[in-house]
Amino acid sequence: MQHTPRHRIVVLGAGYAGAVAAGRLARRLRSEDAAITLVNAEPHFVERVRMHQLAVGQDLRTRPLDAMFAHTGVDVRIARVTGVDADRRAVSVTGPDGAAELAYDTLVYALGSAWDPQDVPGAVEHAHEIAGRAGALRLRERLAGLEAGGSVVVVGGGLTGLEAASEIAEARPDLDVSLTARGGLGDWLSPGGRRHLRKVFAALGITAYENAPVTAVAADHVVTADGTSVPADVTVWTTGFAVHPLARATTLEVTDTGRIVVDATMRSVSHPDVYAVGDAALAAGPGGKPLRMSCASGVPTAWQAADAIAARLTGGKLPNVTPRYFNQCISLGRGQGLIQYVTADDRAVRGALTGRLAALYKELVCKSAAWGVANPTLGIPTRRRPVTAPAPQPATTG
Ligand SMILES: Cc1cc2nc3c(=O)[nH]c(=O)nc-3n(C[C@H](O)[C@H](O)[C@H](O)COP(=O)(O)OP(=O)(O)OC[C@H]3O[C@@H](n4cnc5c(N)ncnc54)[C@H](O)[C@@H]3O)c2cc1C
């Protein structure tokens, strides 16, 4: 009897999006038909949404990837991805056993994002970042060594900046914490949400510099656009995320910021055997508006990609759900929070949940996101169908 080779699916990145995509694929496809490999640089899942907590000294639960994926049929490979050849369908990795190449029939690209110093002079040299574990741990060490009366400036008035400033001010009331925002403080929030934010900032003693984009960072201060110098023993940079430069070095179609352009099924518009999910992808949300880099939209893009891959391989029905937003969940330290309800395309509506209940809600959201990743195949109904798609043609070489 002739043996049909298994369809090789390689998932790059085991963050929220990649881990969820791998688990869902394992639930949708039969192991005799598909070989799923999940590649990640670190051996543990990193809960990025808690990096500000890690930075102030809180300890996070360790979640080893091999334990998470034991008995799921997903083969976890700890290695750093160094290149993707989307025309030859091959990924270069380097791991404990040295350099290697992984061939794939379908690729799911989920390498996430990192901090974005935005070419501001001095930011790379002097600022700390909390977009990943290594940066958060460096900041943790720096804050632990900072004496009472020291100054901390959080640059960036987005969700991450608000969470970081509140967390630091709550954990270290002996420090002088401020935040610089490009616009007004929380100016995208509802009036009630803004009021609550100001109240909490006042209670925590955080100074807000509004309409004050930072134009330079030095070792002991930052400079804002109007020339104001704000003392900063420690600068924390949170002005948005930038994707890994790896995608830009491929022949995949990417945006000018390097995000992979995908269709409604998260399939690359230039390479039909490549899917991109999470921060790495530029996907359209409701009304065609690009989804913002977040778990809130990254996890649904992973569901969408996994279901689309399975449907195309097994002759099933393609998913037809546009990822949408419901709320923005902001922690303001451990005791306070702000849940801003939003439209499907992420614009604030009047309603907002505030206070301790909002903090609890946010904690529940973080816990359930981590639970979904740590139990990648639980709670997903098994719908394994045989693969019916024709065996993939050999990739072109050259
Ligand atoms: C402090 C903070 C708070 C946040 N709060 C929220 C929030 O409240 N709500 C929300 O929705 N979003 C929040 N976010 C954003 C959210 O964390 C990201 O949007 C989300 O993590 C993106 O998921 P992802 O799977 O695309 O990427 P990631 O979670 O970044 O995962 C990428 C994975 O790829 C791996 N990787 C990267 N490069 C390589 C390589 N070369 N080789 C191998 N592996 C590699 C990484 O190790 C990682 O495991 C927050 C982010 C931060 C930093």
The ligand as a MOL file (V3000), in Angstrom:
LIG
                    3D

  0  0  0     0  0            999 V3000
M  V30 BEGIN CTAB
M  V30 COUNTS 53 58 0 0 0
M  V30 BEGIN ATOM
M  V30 1 C 3.2880 45.1270 29.1980 0
M  V30 2 C 2.3070 44.6940 28.1400 0
M  V30 3 C 0.9470 44.6850 28.4140 0
M  V30 4 C 0.0340 44.2890 27.4440 0
M  V30 5 N -1.2910 44.2600 27.7600 0
M  V30 6 C -2.1680 43.8200 26.8440 0
M  V30 7 C -3.5560 43.7100 27.1730 0
M  V30 8 O -3.9600 44.0240 28.2770 0
M  V30 9 N -4.4110 43.2450 26.2250 0
M  V30 10 C -3.9760 42.8780 24.9780 0
M  V30 11 O -4.8020 42.4590 24.1690 0
M  V30 12 N -2.6810 42.9750 24.6330 0
M  V30 13 C -1.7580 43.4310 25.5240 0
M  V30 14 N -0.4410 43.5020 25.1970 0
M  V30 15 C -0.0150 43.1530 23.8420 0
M  V30 16 C 0.1480 41.6380 23.6790 0
M  V30 17 O 1.0010 41.1350 24.6840 0
M  V30 18 C 0.7110 41.2850 22.3150 0
M  V30 19 O -0.0830 41.9110 21.3290 0
M  V30 20 C 0.6750 39.7790 22.1510 0
M  V30 21 O 1.6190 39.1980 23.0220 0
M  V30 22 C 0.9760 39.3800 20.7140 0
M  V30 23 O 0.9110 37.9810 20.6270 0
M  V30 24 P 1.7720 37.2160 19.5380 0
M  V30 25 O 1.5380 35.7690 19.7620 0
M  V30 26 O 1.5470 37.7890 18.2010 0
M  V30 27 O 3.2910 37.5770 19.9050 0
M  V30 28 P 4.1350 37.2560 21.2140 0
M  V30 29 O 3.2900 37.0820 22.3940 0
M  V30 30 O 5.1900 38.3000 21.2160 0
M  V30 31 O 4.8150 35.8520 20.8740 0
M  V30 32 C 5.8310 35.7300 19.9120 0
M  V30 33 C 6.6120 34.4720 20.2110 0
M  V30 34 O 7.6100 34.3200 19.2100 0
M  V30 35 C 8.8510 34.0030 19.8180 0
M  V30 36 N 9.9060 34.5020 18.9440 0
M  V30 37 C 10.1620 35.7870 18.5970 0
M  V30 38 N 11.2040 35.8270 17.7380 0
M  V30 39 C 11.6060 34.5510 17.5590 0
M  V30 40 C 12.6070 33.9360 16.7600 0
M  V30 41 N 13.4300 34.6310 15.9730 0
M  V30 42 N 12.7240 32.5850 16.7850 0
M  V30 43 C 11.8970 31.8340 17.5590 0
M  V30 44 N 10.9160 32.3700 18.3260 0
M  V30 45 C 10.7890 33.7030 18.3240 0
M  V30 46 C 8.8060 34.6980 21.1690 0
M  V30 47 O 9.6950 34.0620 22.0740 0
M  V30 48 C 7.3380 34.5250 21.5450 0
M  V30 49 O 7.1370 33.3130 22.2290 0
M  V30 50 C 0.5050 43.8970 26.1550 0
M  V30 51 C 1.8700 43.9090 25.8670 0
M  V30 52 C 2.7670 44.2960 26.8460 0
M  V30 53 C 4.2420 44.2670 26.5290 0
M  V30 END ATOM
M  V30 BEGIN BOND
M  V30 1 1 1 2
M  V30 2 1 2 3
M  V30 3 2 2 52
M  V30 4 2 3 4
M  V30 5 1 4 5
M  V30 6 1 4 50
M  V30 7 2 5 6
M  V30 8 1 6 7
M  V30 9 1 6 13
M  V30 10 2 7 8
M  V30 11 1 7 9
M  V30 12 1 9 10
M  V30 13 2 10 11
M  V30 14 1 10 12
M  V30 15 2 12 13
M  V30 16 1 13 14
M  V30 17 1 14 15
M  V30 18 1 14 50
M  V30 19 1 15 16
M  V30 20 1 16 17
M  V30 21 1 16 18
M  V30 22 1 18 19
M  V30 23 1 18 20
M  V30 24 1 20 21
M  V30 25 1 20 22
M  V30 26 1 22 23
M  V30 27 1 23 24
M  V30 28 2 24 25
M  V30 29 1 24 26
M  V30 30 1 24 27
M  V30 31 1 27 28
M  V30 32 2 28 29
M  V30 33 1 28 30
M  V30 34 1 28 31
M  V30 35 1 31 32
M  V30 36 1 32 33
M  V30 37 1 33 34
M  V30 38 1 33 48
M  V30 39 1 34 35
M  V30 40 1 35 36
M  V30 41 1 35 46
M  V30 42 1 36 37
M  V30 43 1 36 45
M  V30 44 2 37 38
M  V30 45 1 38 39
M  V30 46 1 39 40
M  V30 47 2 39 45
M  V30 48 1 40 41
M  V30 49 2 40 42
M  V30 50 1 42 43
M  V30 51 2 43 44
M  V30 52 1 44 45
M  V30 53 1 46 47
M  V30 54 1 46 48
M  V30 55 1 48 49
M  V30 56 2 50 51
M  V30 57 1 51 52
M  V30 58 1 52 53
M  V30 END BOND
M  V30 END CTAB
M  END
